[in-house]
Amino acid sequence: MINLQSIRNADHTLVMGVLNITEDSFSDGGLWLDPNAAAAHGRDMMACGADIIDVGAESTRPGATRVAETDELARITGAVKALVPAGATLSIDTTRASVAAAALENGAQIVNDVSGGTLDARLPHVVAEHDCLYIVQHWRGWLAGSSDADTSRYEHGVLADVRDELMRQVDAVLEAGVRPERVIIDPGLGFSKPGIEHNMPLLAGLETFRATGYPVLIGQSRKRFVSAVLGEAGVTEPSMDDRDNATAAISALCAEHGAWAVRVHDVPRTRAAVAIGNTWRSYAQ
């Protein structure tokens, strides 16, 4: 039996592997649509050291269109039923209460809501009823028709505004009945934050989010700002390998500075980087 609180209160940074069962995710869309391929990839990430598998069936890239609820339900429940018997700790990346409920009833333990409880008002109530872990992410936009140009202005600076808005989201899910000891927060890198100037302050300000008392998930893997940083350093047209190397470097720094977990596509590379960051942190204490 998986102890949820021991996962949430881990004394070292965890690795969350991304399992995208989608057609149009920006880096691996379509690769794991086949149920057998999805299950095999999940097991492979577990074998490579992923502590948590984050299963999503709807792309949240800018301009993505919504997946039909029936399709999302089928994809998610299929993966959950395949991976729970393998001993996976599963996080479900969804904004729909119905999908979260079905996954939790089939053995998932975490809901990762990129809308932070704002897209489907029923979702926090489902979390409260199942008493699972709930990742509350900051995001000002929505799936269909969202525009970074309209949502990326931060009047008091991106770090202060994201922290304050995220804490208001947390207050709302607590009012819905979610227990504070089940909440994890995510500043939402890349969500309503298109540029280096939006994302790097959040990474450099990780302690600001940790100071709230909630564990902090960082999802930087292969994001546009990572490629932009590489471009400014002279790496023209960064390859996937370049982006995964940069992602691993950020993961090591996040581990050193106390992130709860990093959400990544390349588990083996990140596992090694996080091991260094975790060990660095242990010697710095």
N, C-alpha and C positions, 0 to 999 in steps of 0.2 A: 504493500500500500504506500503510495507516494505521499509524503508529508508536505502539504502546501506551504506551511509556515517555514519549514527548513529551506525550501526553495527560495521563498521571498527573502529570508534573512541570511542568505548565503554570505559567508565571510570572504568570498573571492568572486571575481567577475565571471559570470557564466557565458557560454556561447550558445546563441539561439540560431539554428540553421533555418533558412528560408526554403519553404516548399511551395512554389507558385503553381497552382493548377489552373492556369489561365492561358488564353490565346494571345494576349497582347501586353504582358508585363514587359517593361522596357529592356530587360537584359536576358530573360530566359522564357519569354512567352511561347507556349506551345510545346515545350520540351517534355513536360510532365503531365500532359492532358490524359494520356492513357492511364487508367487506374493501376495497372501493374507497374508501369514505369514510375508513377508517383510513389507507390509503396516502396519500390526498390530504392528510389532516391532517398526517401526518408530513412530507410534502414542503413543506407550507405553513410549518410550524415551522422547517424548515431554511432556507427562503427568508427568514424573518424573523430569522434569526441564531442559531438553536439550534446549539450545538456538538455536542450529543449528544441522541439521541432515546431516551427510556426507555419501553420497550414492556411493558405489563403486561396480563394477561388474567384476573386474579383480584383482586377487591376485598379490601382489608385494613382497611376501616372497622370500627369496633367492632360485633360481632354478625354480621358477614358470614358467609355459609355458603360452603363450598368449592365451587369449580368442578370439574367432572369433568376428570380428567387428559387425556382425549381431546379435550375442548373447548379446554382451555388450550393443548395442543400445536397444534391446528389453527389457532387464532387467532394464536398467536405466530409459527409458521413461515410463515403466510401473509403477515404484516406484514414479517417479515425478508426473505422472498424478493422482496417488492415494493420495499423501501427500500434494500437493499444495492446494487442496480444504480444507484440514484440517488446513491450516494456517502455514505450516512448512516453515522455512527458510532453504533452501536446498543448500548444497555444493556438487558438483559432482566430485568425485575422479576418474579422467580419464587422460590419456595422448593422447587421440585421439580427433582431432578437430571435426570430425563428431558427436561424442557422446556429446561433450560439446555443440555444436550448437543445437542439438536436445533437450537436456535438458533445455537449456536457452530459447528456443522457447516455451517450455511447462511450463515455470514459475520458473525454478531454478534461483538462484541469485549469486552463487559463483562457481568458478572452482578451484579445488584443484589438481594441476598438480605436481605429485611427481618427474617428470623429469625437472621441472622448465623451461619449454619451449624448451627443447633440443631434445625431442624424436619426436615430430611432429611440424615442423616449422610453420604450419598453425594455431596451437592452439592459440598463442598469438594474431594473427590477428582476430580470432573469438571472443576472449575476448574483444579486442578493439572495434569491430563492435557492440557488445552488451553492452559495457560499464558496465560490471559486476565486482565484486570483483575477484581478481586473487591471489591465494596462490602459491607462487613460492618456491619450495622446493629444497634443495641441495641433489644431488645424482650423484655419478660418474658412477654407473653401469646401466645395462639395465635389462629388465624383463627376457628374455630367455638367459640362460647361463651366467648370471652375477656372478662374483666371488669376494667376499669380500677380498680374499687374494691378488687380483690384484689391488684393489681400495682403500685400507685402509692405505696406507702409506702417512703420512702428513709431508712434508719436513720441514715446518716452525711451526709445532705444529698444532693439530687439530683445535683449536679455530681460530687461525689466517687464516689458509688455507680455512676452511669452510666459514668464513666471507668473505674473498676476492673472492672466487669462486662464492659464492651466490650473491655478489654484481655485479659480471660480468654477471651472469644470469639475474639479474634485469635490468641491462643496456640494455641487448639484447631485453627484452620484452618491455622496454620503446621505443626502436628504432622501434619496430613493431607497435607502436601506443597505447599501454596501458598507461593510465594516471597514474602518480605516486600515486595519491590519491586513486587509486583502488588496489594497491599492498599490499599484506601481505607476510611476509617471514617465512620460516620454515627451521631450520637447518638440518632436516632430520635424527632424531635419528634412529639408526639402519640401515640406508641406506649407504652402504660403510663404516659402523662403527660397527664392530661386537662386540667389547669388552667394558668393563667398562671404560678402559682408553681412548676410543674414545668418549663416550657419556657423562660421568660425567663432563668433562671440558666444554662441550657445555651448560649443565644445569647450572653449577656454573658460566659460563660466559654469562648468559642471558642478562646482561646489555650491553655487547658488541654488541649484535644484536639489542637491543632496541635503542642503540646510533646511529644506522643508520637512525633513524627517521621512520622506518616502523614497524607496529604492528607485533608481533611475535607469531606464532602458535607453540605449543609444542605437539608432538605426541609420548608419551612414553608408551602408554598402552600395558601392557603384553609383552613388548619387551624382547629379550634374555638377554640384559644387566641387566634388572631388576631382572630376575631370578638369574643371576650370582652374583649380589650384595647380594641377600638373601642367596645364597649358601655360600658366604664368611663369612656371619654372622652366619652360622651354621644351616640354614634351608635347609636340604637336600631334594631334589626333591620337590621344592615349588609347592603347589597346585594352582589352578586357584584363589582360595580365597586369598592365600598368595600374588599372583601377583597383584590382584586387590586392596588389602590393600596397597601394596607398591606403586602402581600407584596413589592411592588417596593421599598418603603422598607427592609424588612428585608434584601432582596437587596443593596441598595446598601451597607448597613452590613456585611453579611457579606463583600462584596468588599473593602471598605476594610480589614477585619480579617483578610484572607488566607484565606478559605474556598476550597477547591479548585473547588467548583461549587455552584450552587443549582438545586434541582429544582422546576420551576414549570409551571403550566398556561398562563399568559399570557406568551408569549415576547416579543412586541414591547415590552411595557411593562417587562419585566424586563431585556431587552437594553439599553435606554436607562439604566435604573437602575444596572446592573452596570458600564456604561461609565464612569459618574461615579465609582462606588466604586473601580474599577480605577485610574482616573486620579488620584484622591485618594491612593490608596496609593503610587503611583509618585512623587508629589511629597513624600510624608511620609518617604520612605526617605533 
